[in-house]
Amino acid sequence: MIFWESPSVDPYFNLALEQVLFEGPGQGDACCMLWRNHNTIVVGKYQNTLQEVDLAYARRHGIRVARRLSGGGAVYHDLGNVNFTFIAPHQGAGLDFAAFCRPVAAVLAELGVQADIGGRNDMTVEGKKFSGSSQYVKRGRVMHHGTILYDSDLTVLGRALRPSRDKYVSKGLPSVRSRVTNLRPYVKEPLTADGFLARLRQALPDSLGMEPGAPTAAELARAEELRRTVYGTWEWNFGASPPCQVVKERRVEGCGRLEVHMDVERGTIKALEFYGDFFSLDEPAELAGRLLGCPLEEGALKARLAGVDVGRYFRGLEGPELRYILLE
């Protein structure tokens, strides 16, 4: 087994590097990677990004949104969170989460943390969740990745993943919210997040007999290519969401109540209707027709609405405000 540590804290690069290691040479070998991300929400492969993320809050706080290869629920990453990935040959027909959590729990026990492995993919301490895992299986290989909340900003976590006040009807799988905690108060040593990562970096390879390794220049280049063409793209992180119906209701000063009824498919507007007690000079249906087929993305909406006097459709409302309502 080879031990790696990612040289980056960029979420799109790290997810790409996971795929490179998963698909790379040595298919009969096993490896483990530790990595951290700057502020990011990572959604599961089968989730609806619009449903899982408070996008307005994420934009205001510079939180990126990324989609991973595996299923499961949405999670929040910051530099107080440590991620671990195991890649190994897959034997049997099922998903065995506990097998990959046990080595991590054993290392945590050395730090005074009595972690319980339970639920479908969790590790808990005193009944509170500090780690969630997901798995991806393909062609006889399994990739298991998990989080360890050590010293994360739980306030941001709660706000960024807080369900929106909008109503969604979607085929995407919603996340299951659980009580969560940081591990730092339970560790017997006064370790910072960097210190905790250093202990894992030392203890995990020793406990599993792993050899240290590092990505080659070719693997790093391939990861950067995947970051650019897949993981860092709007098409993957938002466009890959399942179809959904969105109902938004907003009250705008000087305009009135505005209801937005929208069907979204692969991140683009497929149907759109406006209702409310606003006043208009032109039919809002005309504006809705202009927006059909437009990706729900700031630049695309701005281009589609260029030269349009939004106030003629909704008296007292301007283009930037309408874009915000559609994206919020």
Secondary structure, DSSP 8 states (H G I E B T S, - for coil): -EEEE-S---HHHHHHHHHHHHHSS-TT--EEEEE--SSEEEE-TTS-HHHH--HHHHHHTT-EEEE-SS-S--EEE-TTEEEEEEEEE--SSS--SHHHHHHHHHHHHHTT---EEETTTEEEETTEEEEEEEEEEETTEEEEEEEEESS--HHHHHHHTS--SSEEEESS-------B--SGGG-SS---HHHHHHHHHHHHHHHHT-EE----HHHHHHHHHHIIIIITSHHHHTTTS--EEEEEEEEETTTEEEEEEEEEETTEEEEEEEEES---SS-HHHHHHHHTT-BSSHHHHHHHTTT--GGGTSTT--HHHHHHHHH-
